[in-house]
Amino acid sequence: MIRRFHILAIVLAAVALPVFGADLGFFGRSGDAIEINLSALPGTPAGATFSGLNINGLAGHTVLTSDLLTAQPFTTSGRLWVFPDPLRNTAALGDLNAGVRGFQGVLTGSVSINGEAKTFSVTVQPGYTGSGLGAVGQSLESQGKATNNPLFVAQQQQRLRYLGFVSQGGAAVAVDGDFGPATNSALRTFQGAIIGGVNTTQANTDGIVGPNTAGWLNALNAPLWQELIATPAGPFTISAVNERFATSWTVDVIAKGSTNAKAATGITQRITALSTADGYGSSAIHQTHRVGTDVDLATHSSTHNWGDGSTSANELNVIKHAIGFVDAGASGRVIRFITSNQDIFDGIQAARPSVPLFYDTSGGHQDHLHIDIGPPTRIAGRANLAGDFNLDDVVDAQDLAVWRPYSGENFTGNDFLTWQRQLGRSQTPMGAEAVAQSVPEPRALTLLATLMCSLTAWRRAPLTLAA
């Protein structure tokens, strides 16, 4: 046993150990309800009591206890949840990775366990969890329902605001466990996006978080609600309007479709309308542009007519632009075009007969091409890797460096054995739309080789540590 600990000490000495200033350390993801269950820690005796919770170091973020979320007194349950505020995403507000969506950083607090003061830290990592602990739960929650699960509602609220969906009027969704009108309006915009039908608005949704809606909230390719931003000399521009918001699926189609279109015709695409910041405001301008899945694409003024049976050069360009969007290979997909120009209608139909078209006889679509965007196939939510204690999506020596200072407090010997079995596994960073095993970085190969040699010896007689 002494020899095994000696080998472990050598391995840890080779690792660049992070600095931990707290007695207890927890890790979670930016889009999750991060649970801190003090009573379940191996270092907490049965029947412990909890008091003196101090969350000053979590100011600006939401902290809710079991008193509200599970109807259990915190003093006996020791359970609380941290909900990182995705809008605190600047260095000035403590964000350590401003280039990634949401808040990433270290939050601190303190609590007394059986009268003994303990400090704790919460390290918030990128992304969100789609399966297992941290994923969004559901039991058919809806506005005003008496049997709503407050914990599930809080998880749903946190995920909605992380994904960028706002309530009617544009306010961020508050995380409070209460499924009120603000949560309902944000949810319905999200549901409108995942339904994927034409002319879909919030009115076409049910406002109930069931298995399908929760599945999309947890999906690896869940939609984001975001503003379309044009880049200098890019393939598209945006008209000076307030309808500049859409789902990430729509934004992806615009970016890739515009690139195809410009390559085919040399013309920079001009987007004239998407949705307003909350979606609902578009009802005063475009009745159906309300859930971020409708695109209006400018066309040349010479095509602003019914068509004359002969395809002009500018009409042909519009047809080529449409083809570019259909063939974009983006996360979203074109599910319908609307035009009031018969020549353009006929040209698109001939080039891509499988794509639905609608001919608007009112003439309302003579001056632009309308594009409806549908959702991709849902990719199941992803769990965190076993043994990935620091949630950086790779099981490596850094996880051992997390295990060591918290062994006996947060972690046990069984956690070490899990890390040992999973060593070398990895997955693409949270937010990507695929999961893959990867090869360790070259600079880590020497260390991992040392670890594997040591672990081979340990496997002959499994390591046992006090809980």
C-alpha positions in Angstrom: 0.0 0.0 0.0 2.8 2.4 0.9 4.4 1.8 -2.5 1.2 2.6 -4.3 0.8 5.9 -2.5 4.5 6.6 -3.3 3.8 6.0 -7.0 0.6 8.2 -6.8 2.7 11.0 -5.2 5.2 10.8 -8.0 2.5 11.0 -10.7 0.8 14.0 -8.9 4.1 15.8 -8.6 4.4 15.7 -12.4 1.0 17.3 -12.8 0.5 21.1 -12.9 -1.8 21.2 -9.9 -4.6 23.8 -9.9 -4.9 26.0 -6.8 -7.8 25.1 -4.6 -8.6 27.5 -1.8 -11.8 26.0 -0.6 -12.6 23.1 1.6 -15.1 21.6 -0.9 -15.0 21.8 -4.6 -17.8 21.5 -7.1 -17.9 21.6 -10.9 -20.8 22.2 -13.3 -21.8 23.7 -16.6 -22.9 27.1 -17.7 -26.3 26.0 -19.0 -27.1 23.7 -16.1 -28.7 23.8 -12.7 -25.6 22.9 -10.7 -26.5 20.8 -7.7 -24.5 21.0 -4.5 -25.6 18.1 -2.3 -23.7 18.6 0.9 -25.4 15.7 2.7 -24.3 13.2 0.0 -20.6 14.0 0.4 -18.4 11.2 1.7 -17.0 13.5 4.4 -20.5 14.5 5.7 -21.8 12.3 8.6 -25.3 11.0 8.5 -27.9 13.2 10.0 -25.8 16.3 9.7 -27.3 19.8 10.0 -26.5 22.7 7.7 -26.6 26.4 8.6 -25.0 29.8 8.0 -25.1 29.6 4.2 -23.2 32.5 2.8 -23.4 33.1 -1.0 -21.8 36.5 -1.2 -19.3 35.1 -3.6 -22.1 34.1 -6.0 -23.5 37.6 -6.3 -25.2 38.2 -9.6 -26.1 34.5 -10.1 -29.1 32.6 -8.8 -28.9 30.3 -5.9 -32.0 28.3 -4.8 -32.2 25.8 -1.9 -34.2 22.7 -1.4 -36.7 24.7 0.7 -38.1 26.1 -2.6 -37.2 23.4 -5.1 -37.9 20.1 -3.3 -39.9 21.3 -0.3 -37.2 20.0 2.1 -35.5 22.2 4.7 -32.0 23.1 3.7 -31.0 22.7 7.3 -31.4 18.9 7.0 -31.1 18.2 3.3 -28.0 20.3 2.6 -29.1 20.7 -1.0 -28.8 23.9 -3.1 -28.5 24.7 -6.8 -26.4 27.3 -8.5 -27.7 28.8 -11.8 -25.0 30.8 -13.6 -26.2 33.9 -15.2 -25.4 33.7 -19.0 -25.4 37.5 -19.3 -22.5 37.8 -16.9 -20.2 36.9 -19.8 -17.5 39.6 -19.6 -14.2 39.6 -17.7 -15.4 42.6 -15.7 -18.2 40.3 -14.3 -15.9 37.4 -13.5 -16.1 35.5 -16.8 -12.9 33.7 -17.4 -13.7 32.6 -21.0 -15.6 35.4 -22.7 -15.3 33.8 -26.1 -17.6 31.0 -25.1 -21.4 31.3 -24.6 -22.6 32.0 -21.1 -20.6 32.5 -17.9 -17.5 30.5 -17.1 -15.6 31.1 -13.9 -15.2 30.3 -10.2 -17.8 31.2 -7.6 -17.4 30.8 -3.8 -19.5 30.4 -0.7 -19.5 29.0 2.8 -21.7 26.9 5.0 -21.5 25.3 8.4 -21.9 21.5 8.7 -22.7 20.4 12.2 -21.4 23.8 13.3 -18.1 23.4 11.5 -17.5 26.2 9.0 -16.7 25.0 5.4 -15.8 27.0 2.3 -16.8 25.8 -1.1 -16.1 26.7 -4.7 -18.2 26.2 -7.8 -16.2 26.0 -11.0 -18.5 26.7 -14.0 -17.4 25.1 -17.2 -18.7 25.7 -20.8 -21.8 24.1 -22.3 -24.7 22.2 -20.8 -25.5 18.6 -19.9 -28.0 16.7 -22.0 -28.2 13.4 -20.1 -27.8 12.4 -16.5 -27.1 14.7 -13.6 -27.4 18.3 -14.8 -29.9 17.6 -17.6 -33.3 19.2 -17.8 -36.1 17.2 -16.3 -39.8 17.3 -17.0 -43.2 16.2 -15.7 -45.4 18.0 -18.1 -44.8 21.5 -16.6 -46.9 24.4 -17.9 -48.0 27.8 -16.8 -49.9 27.9 -13.5 -50.1 24.1 -13.2 -50.5 23.2 -9.5 -48.4 20.0 -9.8 -45.4 21.6 -11.5 -42.1 20.3 -10.2 -40.2 23.5 -9.1 -36.8 21.9 -9.6 -37.7 20.9 -13.2 -39.1 24.4 -13.8 -35.9 26.0 -12.6 -33.9 23.7 -14.9 -36.1 24.6 -17.8 -35.7 28.3 -17.1 -32.0 28.0 -16.8 -31.6 26.2 -20.1 -34.0 28.6 -21.9 -32.0 31.6 -20.8 -28.7 29.9 -21.6 -29.9 29.2 -25.1 -30.9 32.9 -25.5 -34.7 32.6 -25.5 -36.3 35.6 -23.9 -39.8 36.4 -22.7 -42.3 38.5 -24.6 -41.0 42.1 -24.3 -37.4 40.9 -24.4 -36.6 40.4 -20.7 -34.3 37.5 -19.8 -36.1 34.5 -18.2 -35.8 34.6 -14.4 -34.9 31.3 -12.6 -37.3 31.0 -9.7 -39.0 27.6 -10.1 -42.3 29.3 -10.9 -43.7 28.7 -14.3 -45.3 32.1 -15.0 -46.1 34.1 -18.1 -42.5 35.1 -18.8 -41.4 31.5 -18.8 -44.4 30.5 -20.9 -43.7 33.1 -23.6 -40.0 32.2 -23.9 -40.9 28.5 -24.0 -43.4 29.0 -26.8 -40.8 30.7 -29.0 -38.5 27.8 -28.4 -41.3 25.3 -29.2 -42.2 27.2 -32.3 -38.6 26.8 -33.5 -38.5 23.0 -32.9 -41.9 22.3 -34.5 -40.5 23.2 -37.9 -43.7 23.9 -39.7 -44.4 26.7 -42.1 -46.1 29.9 -40.8 -45.5 28.6 -37.2 -45.9 31.0 -34.4 -46.1 30.8 -30.6 -49.9 30.3 -31.1 -49.2 26.9 -32.7 -47.5 25.5 -29.5 -48.9 23.9 -26.4 -46.6 25.6 -23.8 -46.1 22.2 -22.1 -42.6 20.8 -21.3 -43.1 17.2 -22.1 -40.6 14.6 -23.4 -40.2 16.2 -26.8 -39.6 19.7 -25.6 -37.3 18.5 -22.8 -35.5 16.3 -25.4 -34.8 19.4 -27.5 -33.7 21.5 -24.4 -31.2 18.7 -23.7 -30.3 18.0 -27.3 -26.7 18.3 -28.4 -27.9 20.5 -31.3 -30.5 22.5 -29.4 -31.3 25.8 -31.1 -29.8 29.1 -29.9 -31.7 32.4 -30.2 -29.3 35.0 -31.5 -28.8 38.1 -33.5 -27.6 37.8 -37.1 -24.3 39.7 -37.4 -22.8 40.6 -40.8 -19.0 40.7 -41.2 -17.1 43.1 -43.4 -16.8 41.8 -47.0 -18.9 38.8 -46.0 -21.4 36.9 -48.2 -24.4 38.8 -46.8 -25.6 42.1 -45.3 -28.6 43.0 -43.2 -31.1 45.8 -43.8 -31.4 48.4 -41.1 -34.4 46.9 -39.4 -35.1 45.5 -36.0 -36.0 42.0 -37.3 -32.5 40.7 -37.0 -32.9 37.7 -34.7 -33.3 34.0 -35.5 -32.4 30.5 -34.4 -28.9 29.3 -34.8 -30.2 26.9 -37.4 -31.5 29.8 -39.5 -28.3 31.8 -39.0 -26.3 28.8 -40.2 -28.4 28.4 -43.4 -28.0 32.2 -44.1 -24.2 32.0 -43.7 -23.7 28.9 -45.8 -26.4 29.6 -48.3 -25.2 33.1 -48.9 -21.7 31.8 -49.4 -23.0 29.4 -52.1 -25.1 32.1 -53.7 -22.3 34.6 -53.9 -20.0 32.0 -55.4 -22.6 31.3 -58.1 -23.5 34.9 -59.0 -21.0 37.2 -57.3 -23.8 39.0 -55.5 -23.7 39.7 -51.8 -27.0 38.6 -50.3 -29.1 41.1 -48.4 -31.3 39.9 -45.6 -34.3 42.2 -45.2 -36.2 40.6 -42.3 -35.9 37.8 -39.7 -37.6 38.2 -36.3 -37.6 40.9 -33.6 -35.5 40.4 -30.4 -38.4 38.6 -28.7 -40.1 37.2 -31.7 -43.5 38.5 -30.7 -42.8 42.0 -32.0 -42.7 40.8 -35.5 -46.5 40.3 -35.4 -46.8 44.1 -36.2 -44.6 43.7 -39.3 -44.7 40.1 -40.5 -47.4 38.0 -39.0 -45.4 34.8 -39.3 -41.9 36.0 -38.6 -42.2 35.2 -34.9 -40.0 32.2 -34.0 -36.7 32.8 -35.8 -37.3 30.5 -38.8 -38.4 33.0 -41.5 -36.0 34.7 -43.8 -36.7 37.5 -46.3 -34.1 37.7 -49.0 -33.8 40.8 -51.2 -34.2 40.5 -55.0 -33.2 42.8 -57.8 -35.8 45.5 -58.5 -36.2 44.3 -62.1 -37.7 41.1 -60.8 -40.4 42.9 -58.7 -43.2 41.8 -61.0 -45.4 38.8 -61.9 -42.9 37.4 -64.5 -43.5 37.3 -68.2 -42.7 33.7 -69.1 -39.1 34.4 -70.0 -36.4 34.1 -67.3 -34.3 37.2 -67.2 -30.6 37.3 -66.0 -31.7 38.8 -62.7 -34.5 36.3 -62.2 -31.9 33.6 -63.0 -29.7 35.0 -60.2 -32.5 34.8 -57.7 -33.0 31.1 -58.7 -29.3 30.5 -58.2 -29.5 32.1 -54.8 -32.4 29.9 -53.8 -30.4 26.8 -54.9 -27.5 28.0 -52.9 -29.7 28.1 -49.8 -31.2 24.7 -50.5 -27.8 23.1 -50.9 -26.2 24.9 -47.9 -25.6 21.7 -45.9 -26.4 23.7 -42.8 -27.8 22.6 -39.4 -31.2 24.0 -40.5 -32.8 23.3 -43.9 -35.1 25.0 -46.4 -38.6 23.7 -46.1 -40.4 26.2 -48.4 -40.0 29.2 -50.6 -42.6 31.9 -51.3 -42.6 34.2 -54.3 -45.0 36.2 -56.4 -42.9 36.0 -59.5 -43.9 33.1 -61.8 -40.6 32.9 -63.6 -38.7 32.6 -60.3 -41.2 30.1 -59.0 -40.9 27.9 -62.2 -37.1 28.1 -62.1 -36.7 27.0 -58.5 -39.3 24.2 -59.0 -37.4 22.9 -62.0 -34.0 23.1 -60.2 -35.1 21.6 -56.9 -38.5 19.9 -57.4 -38.5 18.3 -53.9 -38.6 21.7 -52.1 -42.1 23.0 -51.5 -43.0 26.4 -53.1 -45.9 28.7 -52.6 -47.0 31.2 -55.3 -48.4 34.3 -53.6 -51.1 35.6 -55.9 -51.5 38.8 -53.7 -48.2 40.1 -55.0 -46.9 40.5 -51.5 -43.7 38.6 -52.4 -42.7 40.3 -55.6 -40.0 42.4 -54.0 -38.3 39.6 -52.0 -37.9 35.8 -51.7 -39.3 34.3 -48.5 -37.6 31.3 -47.1 -38.9 29.0 -44.3 -36.3 27.1 -42.3 -36.9 23.8 -40.6 -35.1 22.1 -37.8 -32.5 19.3 -38.1 -32.8 15.8 -36.8 -32.5 16.0 -33.0 -29.2 14.7 -31.7 -29.6 13.1 -28.2 -28.3 15.0 -25.2 -24.8 14.0 -24.0 -23.7 13.0 -20.6 -20.5 14.0 -18.9 -17.7 11.5 -19.0 -17.2 9.3 -15.9 -14.0 10.3 -14.2 -14.0 13.8 -15.8 -14.0 15.5 -12.4 -13.2 19.0 -13.8 -15.7 18.7 -16.7 -13.2 19.7 -19.5 -14.4 16.8 -21.6 -11.2 14.7 -21.3 -10.2 12.2 -18.6 -6.6 13.0 -17.9 -4.1 13.9 -15.2 -5.8 17.2 -14.4 -8.8 15.2 -13.1 -6.4 13.4 -10.8 -5.3 16.8 -9.6 -8.9 17.6 -8.8 -9.5 14.3 -7.0 -6.4 14.6 -4.8 -7.3 17.7 -2.6 -10.9 16.7 -2.2 -10.4 13.0 -1.6 -12.4 12.1 1.5 -14.5 15.3 1.1 -16.0 15.3 -2.4 -14.5 12.1 -3.7 -13.7 8.5 -2.6 -11.4 5.8 -3.6 -14.1 4.4 -5.9 -14.0 7.7 -7.8 -10.3 7.2 -8.3 -10.9 3.8 -9.7 -13.4 5.2 -12.1 -10.9 7.7 -13.2 -8.3 4.9 -13.6 -10.6 2.9 -15.9 -11.7 5.9 -18.0 -8.2 7.5 -18.4 -7.6 8.7 -21.9 -11.3 9.0 -22.9 -12.5 12.3 -24.3 -15.3 13.9 -26.3 -15.6 17.0 -28.3 -16.3 20.2 -26.3 -19.8 20.9 -25.2 -21.8 22.7 -27.8 -20.4 20.7 -30.7 -22.8 18.5 -32.7 -20.8 15.3 -32.5 -19.1 13.1 -29.9 -15.7 11.6 -30.8 -12.8 9.9 -29.1 -9.6 11.8 -29.5 -5.9 11.2 -29.2 -4.1 12.8 -26.2 -2.1 15.9 -27.0 1.6 15.1 -27.7 2.8 17.1 -24.6 0.7 14.8 -22.4 1.9 11.5 -23.8 4.9 11.1 -21.6 2.9 11.8 -18.5 0.1 9.5 -19.5 2.6 6.7 -20.3 3.9 7.1 -16.8 0.4 6.9 -15.4 -0.5 3.8 -17.4 2.6 2.0 -16.2 1.8 2.9 -12.7 -1.9 1.9 -13.1 -0.9 -1.5 -14.5 0.8 -2.3 -11.2 -2.2 -1.0 -9.3 -4.7 -3.2 -11.2 -3.0 -6.3 -9.9 -4.2 -5.3 -6.5 -6.9 -2.6 -6.7 -6.3 0.5 -4.6 -8.6 1.0 -1.6 -8.9 4.3 0.1 -11.0 5.4 3.1 -14.3 6.9 2.1 
